[in-house]
Amino acid sequence: MSIIVNLDVMMAKRKMSLNELSEKVDITLSNLSILKTGKAKAIRFSTLESICKALDCQPGDILEYKED
């Protein structure tokens, strides 16, 4: 089971930098980078909600499930 994080794709579509998203969501650059690279083990719904609001997208636009 693999969860794919497509945060970089959504950021590119919205022409938003990691720094800009970090400021809007109020999350550290290092934590956002961990999430973006898919190395995060968990994400709070409140953080996901803030990211979706900042990027004007749905959670499914950021997270994707693929079988191994």
OpenMM code with the backbone's topology and positions (N, CA, C; nanometers):
from openmm import Vec3, app, unit

residues = "MET SER ILE ILE VAL ASN LEU ASP VAL MET MET ALA LYS ARG LYS MET SER LEU ASN GLU LEU SER GLU LYS VAL ASP ILE THR LEU SER ASN LEU SER ILE LEU LYS THR GLY LYS ALA LYS ALA ILE ARG PHE SER THR LEU GLU SER ILE CYS LYS ALA LEU ASP CYS GLN PRO GLY ASP ILE LEU GLU TYR LYS GLU ASP".split()
positions = [
    Vec3(0.0847, -0.1184, 0.0000),
    Vec3(0.0000, 0.0000, 0.0000),
    Vec3(0.0882, 0.1234, 0.0000),
    Vec3(0.0627, 0.2151, -0.0923),
    Vec3(0.1405, 0.3377, -0.1011),
    Vec3(0.0494, 0.4580, -0.1183),
    Vec3(0.0763, 0.5576, -0.0387),
    Vec3(0.0086, 0.6862, -0.0536),
    Vec3(0.1078, 0.7787, -0.1221),
    Vec3(0.0684, 0.8326, -0.2349),
    Vec3(0.1515, 0.9237, -0.3126),
    Vec3(0.1081, 1.0662, -0.2801),
    Vec3(0.2051, 1.1527, -0.2510),
    Vec3(0.1772, 1.2932, -0.2220),
    Vec3(0.2088, 1.3742, -0.3467),
    Vec3(0.1068, 1.4381, -0.4017),
    Vec3(0.1217, 1.5184, -0.5232),
    Vec3(0.1223, 1.6679, -0.4921),
    Vec3(0.1788, 1.7032, -0.3779),
    Vec3(0.1811, 1.8432, -0.3366),
    Vec3(0.2592, 1.9287, -0.4351),
    Vec3(0.3712, 1.8784, -0.4843),
    Vec3(0.4520, 1.9547, -0.5792),
    Vec3(0.3767, 1.9823, -0.7089),
    Vec3(0.2927, 1.8890, -0.7507),
    Vec3(0.2125, 1.9071, -0.8724),
    Vec3(0.1120, 2.0205, -0.8530),
    Vec3(0.0426, 2.0189, -0.7383),
    Vec3(-0.0563, 2.1239, -0.7113),
    Vec3(0.0099, 2.2598, -0.6935),
    Vec3(0.1261, 2.2619, -0.6314),
    Vec3(0.1985, 2.3884, -0.6142),
    Vec3(0.2390, 2.4442, -0.7508),
    Vec3(0.2823, 2.3582, -0.8398),
    Vec3(0.3215, 2.4022, -0.9744),
    Vec3(0.2008, 2.4547, -1.0510),
    Vec3(0.0864, 2.3854, -1.0381),
    Vec3(-0.0349, 2.4305, -1.1062),
    Vec3(-0.0786, 2.5678, -1.0576),
    Vec3(-0.0560, 2.5952, -0.9294),
    Vec3(-0.0961, 2.7234, -0.8691),
    Vec3(0.0167, 2.8258, -0.8710),
    Vec3(0.1317, 2.7854, -0.9272),
    Vec3(0.2502, 2.8712, -0.9349),
    Vec3(0.2851, 2.9282, -0.7976),
    Vec3(0.2890, 2.8385, -0.6991),
    Vec3(0.3182, 2.8773, -0.5623),
    Vec3(0.4476, 2.8091, -0.5172),
    Vec3(0.5336, 2.8874, -0.4546),
    Vec3(0.6606, 2.8334, -0.4051),
    Vec3(0.6408, 2.7687, -0.2689),
    Vec3(0.7390, 2.6899, -0.2288),
    Vec3(0.7363, 2.6254, -0.0987),
    Vec3(0.7342, 2.7303, 0.0122),
    Vec3(0.8116, 2.8368, -0.0061),
    Vec3(0.8143, 2.9450, 0.0934),
    Vec3(0.6781, 3.0117, 0.1071),
    Vec3(0.6150, 3.0397, -0.0046),
    Vec3(0.4840, 3.1055, -0.0032),
    Vec3(0.3783, 3.0174, 0.0639),
    Vec3(0.3783, 2.8893, 0.0298),
    Vec3(0.2825, 2.7973, 0.0906),
    Vec3(0.3098, 2.7831, 0.2403),
    Vec3(0.4354, 2.7780, 0.2770),
    Vec3(0.4738, 2.7682, 0.4172),
    Vec3(0.4183, 2.8848, 0.4980),
    Vec3(0.4274, 3.0044, 0.4425),
    Vec3(0.3745, 3.1234, 0.5103),
    Vec3(0.2227, 3.1205, 0.5192),
    Vec3(0.1566, 3.0813, 0.4117),
    Vec3(0.0095, 3.0796, 0.4100),
    Vec3(-0.0478, 2.9748, 0.5046),
    Vec3(0.0189, 2.8610, 0.5153),
    Vec3(-0.0320, 2.7496, 0.5944),
    Vec3(0.0204, 2.7552, 0.7380),
    Vec3(0.1239, 2.8349, 0.7596),
    Vec3(0.1877, 2.8470, 0.8908),
    Vec3(0.2450, 2.7134, 0.9371),
    Vec3(0.3268, 2.6562, 0.8493),
    Vec3(0.3969, 2.5309, 0.8778),
    Vec3(0.5432, 2.5534, 0.8392),
    Vec3(0.6341, 2.4917, 0.9124),
    Vec3(0.7756, 2.5147, 0.8840),
    Vec3(0.8129, 2.4602, 0.7466),
    Vec3(0.9145, 2.5211, 0.6897),
    Vec3(0.9626, 2.4759, 0.5588),
    Vec3(1.0082, 2.3306, 0.5640),
    Vec3(1.0739, 2.2923, 0.6718),
    Vec3(1.1238, 2.1547, 0.6805),
    Vec3(1.0080, 2.0544, 0.6863),
    Vec3(0.9040, 2.0846, 0.7632),
    Vec3(0.7889, 1.9931, 0.7695),
    Vec3(0.7143, 1.9877, 0.6368),
    Vec3(0.7027, 2.1013, 0.5706),
    Vec3(0.6364, 2.1046, 0.4403),
    Vec3(0.7183, 2.0280, 0.3374),
    Vec3(0.8485, 2.0395, 0.3448),
    Vec3(0.9368, 1.9673, 0.2538),
    Vec3(0.9261, 1.8162, 0.2754),
    Vec3(0.9175, 1.7731, 0.4025),
    Vec3(0.9007, 1.6307, 0.4338),
    Vec3(0.7705, 1.5792, 0.3745),
    Vec3(0.6652, 1.6590, 0.3848),
    Vec3(0.5362, 1.6209, 0.3280),
    Vec3(0.5441, 1.6153, 0.1753),
    Vec3(0.6065, 1.7157, 0.1163),
    Vec3(0.6172, 1.7255, -0.0293),
    Vec3(0.6943, 1.6075, -0.0898),
    Vec3(0.7966, 1.5621, -0.0206),
    Vec3(0.8782, 1.4517, -0.0730),
    Vec3(0.8175, 1.3150, -0.0437),
    Vec3(0.7064, 1.3119, 0.0289),
    Vec3(0.6390, 1.1861, 0.0574),
    Vec3(0.6997, 1.1088, 0.1728),
    Vec3(0.7844, 1.1724, 0.2516),
    Vec3(0.8500, 1.1045, 0.3631),
    Vec3(0.7719, 1.1162, 0.4933),
    Vec3(0.6636, 1.1917, 0.4929),
    Vec3(0.5822, 1.2081, 0.6140),
    Vec3(0.5073, 1.0791, 0.6448),
    Vec3(0.4946, 1.0476, 0.7709),
    Vec3(0.4222, 0.9282, 0.8138),
    Vec3(0.2756, 0.9603, 0.8438),
    Vec3(0.2453, 1.0886, 0.8659),
    Vec3(0.1089, 1.1287, 0.9002),
    Vec3(0.0909, 1.2769, 0.8676),
    Vec3(-0.0345, 1.3177, 0.8576),
    Vec3(-0.0680, 1.4585, 0.8393),
    Vec3(-0.1969, 1.4857, 0.9157),
    Vec3(-0.1995, 1.5950, 0.9859),
    Vec3(-0.3209, 1.6327, 1.0587),
    Vec3(-0.4248, 1.6832, 0.9590),
    Vec3(-0.5508, 1.6537, 0.9895),
    Vec3(-0.6579, 1.7030, 0.9032),
    Vec3(-0.6574, 1.8552, 0.8984),
    Vec3(-0.6252, 1.9208, 1.0081),
    Vec3(-0.6221, 2.0677, 1.0098),
    Vec3(-0.5142, 2.1206, 0.9158),
    Vec3(-0.4002, 2.0517, 0.9082),
    Vec3(-0.2932, 2.0913, 0.8163),
    Vec3(-0.3360, 2.0669, 0.6724),
    Vec3(-0.3957, 1.9527, 0.6466),
    Vec3(-0.4452, 1.9205, 0.5127),
    Vec3(-0.5501, 2.0219, 0.4686),
    Vec3(-0.6380, 2.0585, 0.5614),
    Vec3(-0.7408, 2.1581, 0.5318),
    Vec3(-0.6777, 2.2927, 0.4962),
    Vec3(-0.5769, 2.3339, 0.5706),
    Vec3(-0.5094, 2.4615, 0.5432),
    Vec3(-0.4387, 2.4598, 0.4081),
    Vec3(-0.3755, 2.3475, 0.3756),
    Vec3(-0.3074, 2.3351, 0.2469),
    Vec3(-0.4090, 2.3409, 0.1330),
    Vec3(-0.5209, 2.2698, 0.1489),
    Vec3(-0.6251, 2.2707, 0.0459),
    Vec3(-0.6831, 2.4108, 0.0274),
    Vec3(-0.7000, 2.4816, 0.1361),
    Vec3(-0.7533, 2.6180, 0.1291),
    Vec3(-0.6547, 2.7098, 0.0566),
    Vec3(-0.5263, 2.6986, 0.0914),
    Vec3(-0.4239, 2.7830, 0.0293),
    Vec3(-0.4072, 2.7533, -0.1194),
    Vec3(-0.4214, 2.6256, -0.1573),
    Vec3(-0.4031, 2.5858, -0.2977),
    Vec3(-0.5347, 2.5777, -0.3750),
    Vec3(-0.6456, 2.6032, -0.3067),
    Vec3(-0.7788, 2.5963, -0.3682),
    Vec3(-0.7973, 2.4620, -0.4398),
    Vec3(-0.7866, 2.3548, -0.3600),
    Vec3(-0.7987, 2.2204, -0.4160),
    Vec3(-0.8663, 2.1273, -0.3165),
    Vec3(-0.8847, 2.0029, -0.3550),
    Vec3(-0.9434, 1.8998, -0.2710),
    Vec3(-0.8320, 1.8085, -0.2186),
    Vec3(-0.8538, 1.7406, -0.1046),
    Vec3(-0.7520, 1.6480, -0.0538),
    Vec3(-0.7100, 1.5434, -0.1566),
    Vec3(-0.8022, 1.4984, -0.2381),
    Vec3(-0.7709, 1.4002, -0.3424),
    Vec3(-0.6798, 1.4528, -0.4506),
    Vec3(-0.6682, 1.5843, -0.4611),
    Vec3(-0.5744, 1.6443, -0.5565),
    Vec3(-0.4309, 1.6324, -0.5057),
    Vec3(-0.4167, 1.6171, -0.3745),
    Vec3(-0.2850, 1.6122, -0.3114),
    Vec3(-0.2439, 1.4695, -0.2780),
    Vec3(-0.3388, 1.3896, -0.2312),
    Vec3(-0.3092, 1.2523, -0.1891),
    Vec3(-0.3685, 1.1518, -0.2868),
    Vec3(-0.2908, 1.0484, -0.3164),
    Vec3(-0.3338, 0.9452, -0.4108),
    Vec3(-0.2903, 0.8090, -0.3580),
    Vec3(-0.3751, 0.7090, -0.3760),
    Vec3(-0.3433, 0.5732, -0.3339),
    Vec3(-0.3059, 0.4889, -0.4548),
    Vec3(-0.1955, 0.4161, -0.4440),
    Vec3(-0.1551, 0.3208, -0.5484),
    Vec3(-0.1124, 0.1920, -0.4806),
    Vec3(-0.1591, 0.0803, -0.5347),
    Vec3(-0.1161, -0.0496, -0.4828),
    Vec3(0.0271, -0.0753, -0.5227),
    Vec3(0.0982, -0.1442, -0.4343),
    Vec3(0.2385, -0.1790, -0.4638),
    Vec3(0.2478, -0.2866, -0.5695),
] * unit.nanometer
topology = app.Topology()
chain = topology.addChain("A")
for resn in residues:
    res = topology.addResidue(resn, chain)
    for name in ("N", "CA", "C"):
        topology.addAtom(name, app.Element.getBySymbol(name[0]), res)
